[in-house]
Amino acid sequence: YVAAVYEHESILSPNPAALVDRQSALELMGRNLDIYEQQVVAAARQGAQIIVFPEDGIHGFNFTRSSIYPYLDFVPHSQSMKWNPCKESYLFNDTEVLQRLSCMALKNKIFLVANLGTKEPCERSDPHCPPDGRYQFNTNVAFNADGMLVATYRKHNLYFEYAFDTPPDPDYKLFDTPFAGKFGMFTCFDILFFEPAVKLIRQYNLKQVVYPTAWMNQLPLLSAVEFQQAFATAFNINILAANIHHPALGMTGSGIYTPVKSFIYHDMESYGGKLIVAEIPVITTDYKTNLEKTPGRGSEKGNDQLPPLFYAEMMYDNFTFVPVWGEKGELQVCANTLCCYLNYQQAVLTDELYALGVFDGLHTVHGTYYVQACALVKCGGLSFSTCGQEVTEATALIDFQLWGNMSTPYIFPLLLTSGITLDYADHRGWKNNHYFISKNRTSSGLLTAALYGRWYEKD
């Protein structure tokens, strides 16, 4: 099927904390919706059957609970109701944004997924009801090609979004399409947690996911395109990921991903939005992870001068590292219960420092979640203290096998190359209670090769 995602440079309110009336809010959102409309037309012209827009793309961000109120649409949350906002605009008040989105889908005969702020009044008798008598949600909506509202999803894992409430229970939301079967949806920070993202995929055996996001890139392990790809690969699904475009805030990185191929956009230099359209297969079979090539356990003899252990901060976590020296070798580094192993070979020695790092613990900055990570990274400079820094360019081509005795089945294989481009491992999978990835010769210089494990039970 043909899919489209749009990375949108949103027109933002100059002062999001200011209180404005509904009319002014609609005016600002209308300017973003005008751009959406042009992109829907462009995508439909290229044969797209579905288009996905980013999180916060219509209203922006950094609101307070009261300042975002005029920007919120009312969305009926009951699934029983069939409603076409374009044709039945009279049914509810404050649905101007939904009406426009619905009409775009209808006019262009395309499935459309967008993110907006929504409000729902609640009863005092509801124990979760906020003091002001209403819920405010960060919401994804999906419309079918007739403009019908077919699914609403309220973001569960909020990322310092004080204007919004967490829904009382996680939403598991699907919608059906004639071209690729069922799609699931979740938003941004949700991708790092079991609820509802992982549970949704496993419970419904989903093969297609739409993913609006407003993601701030963080190298070396959580760049948007790097993690989106790893998620598609780990769960053997297609992901249509639309990010917002604000390079000054570190926000870029969208793509259409299959488990073995990706069409991405990552641009920290230029301004303006970007439409990606790609034809991808509907996944019916499971890609077999290749298990023929197994990592050797490396002989212990002859290692008189073991490379030194050192510690450095990476992704706000205290990693234990060993330097990757020389043209080839076998390394191991451990922390807590996790041991990481690396066999490597470089055809040409460059003047770049690489290191193999391990972290097994609770990550506590910008969210709390338990991580088990084995990571081969290029350091920022030549001193140990630069390992873990954000690096975007590299020249070293390294053949490697990387493996670890992970305690969780949820492993995201990261493979990021120079200029924030992506590559795929030659082989990956489980062998003797160890997860491994291997690669002969990346397409360009290696930035990161990592096993990013999420141990959800320990969050």
Disulfide bonds with the S-S distance in Angstrom:
Cys86-Cys103 2.06
Cys122-Cys129 2.12
Cys334-Cys339 2.04
Cys340-Cys374 2.06
Cys379-Cys387 2.03
